[in-house]
Amino acid sequence: MSLDIYQELDWRGLVYGGTDGVREALAREPVTAYIGFDPTASSLHVGSLLPVMALARLQRFGHRPIAIVGGGTGMIGDPSGKTQERLLLGRDQIEENLQGIRGQLSRFLDFESTAAPARIVNNAEWLASLDLMTFLRDVGKHFTVNAMLAKESVKRRVQQEEGISFTEFSYLLLQAYDFLMLFDRCGCTLQMGGSDQWGNITAGCELVRKLRGARVHGLVMPLVTTASGVKFGKTEAGAVWLDEGRTSTQDFYQFWLRTDDQDVVRYLKSFTFLSRDRISELAEATERAPEAREAQRALAREVTALVHGEDKAIAAEGAAARLYSKHAGETLEERTARLTAVPATVVPRAGLMELRLPKLLVELGLAPSANQASTLIKGGGFRVNNKPETDINRRLSVEDAPDGLFIELSRGKEKRVLKLG
């Protein structure tokens, strides 16, 4: 297989920027590359999937991936993308988190490969015993405060009222030192990460150049957002985790199934290994018949299988097909087709949470007043997706659309359908 993974990453929309010569370096020979993961929890979340997939893609193209789980830098906290100081974790908590993350990474990376084995490294191996005087003398002298203040992650924090502590200000030096250590120990010549890591990555490139006289590279990926500009992976219920003890397999599957039509092709490229031809077919299907949500179902199935295994993905898909089914045997596709034929009120996804159910019923003509609507709801006379709803303080959300598109509301034989816009 060609070693030029750059073209593959670029087609998938995963190249935001890179150092001069990085594409040529990737095409020339197998490289050892690393990405860091922050051990602030015992599980990764869906926002971590992009860098995890990047490492897995590298390995599939013959390169050697290293995942740094930052047991050392995790005790400091990276200011990149943060508006306030992180809570510092203790050693025991970090070690517990490291164990959980290691298990999840093993689902994507091959640690037994003879040609390009993956490695997991804890940077506490060299940072925990680092002598401050030696570090300041050998590393700190190569960075000017002016240059550090110019880094975007630091600049934003300095401009805020809370400022930035010296602890987090020093994070850039520690991450640069990580690159130096991996260069020395593993021959690592490429660091990857999100675009918010550019300043940290280039600092590492500079440190290796100054201390070892070697040329190493950085490659950054765009930060993922939804079409509406919302940070990817955030829901009303909070983060979507890879650990099924935190986010059930069914909820995980549903998260991907609810992907907006504007995002689904981009997510298929970013979060699956599906081929270009298959993704093109799914893109055409979305254009031709968006109500069938074929692309969303493929996305949910593929990502759930990657994270939780094929058997659990099949089970989640079957459960979704039966979810909220009024008629025995009605599949999710049949439900979508049935509701497509019903006149629907289009509502913005973000606007769902603005109305309590009594007011919503009045606006939809299912009750003449909020008081009567409340009485109806309390008495069990109102249904959401054919299930009784008795909470008058309830607000609907995208979680109530099992197909990511329709919410079915009914009062007796009267029915209304909300179509998420």
ABEGO torsion letter per residue (X at the ends): XBABAAAAAAAAGABABBBBGAAAAAAABBBBBBBBBBBABABBBAAAAAAAAAAAAAAAAGBBBBBBBBAAAAAAEBABGBABBBBBBBAAAAAAAAAAAAAAAAAABBAABAABBBBBBBAAAAAAABBAAAAAAAAAAABBAAAAAABAAAAAAAABAAEBBAAAAAAAAAAAAAAAAAAAAAGBABBBEBAAAAAAAAAAAAAAAAAAGBBBBBBBBBBBBBAAGBBBGBBAAEBBBABAAABBAAAAAAAAAABBAAAAAAAAAAABABBAAAAAAAAAAAAABAAAGAAAAAAAAAAAAAAAEAAAAAAAAAAAAABGBABBGBBAAAAAAAAAABBBBBBBAAAAAABBAAAAAAAAGABABAAAAAAAAAAGABBBGGBBBABAABBBBAAABAAGABBBBBBEABBBBBBBX
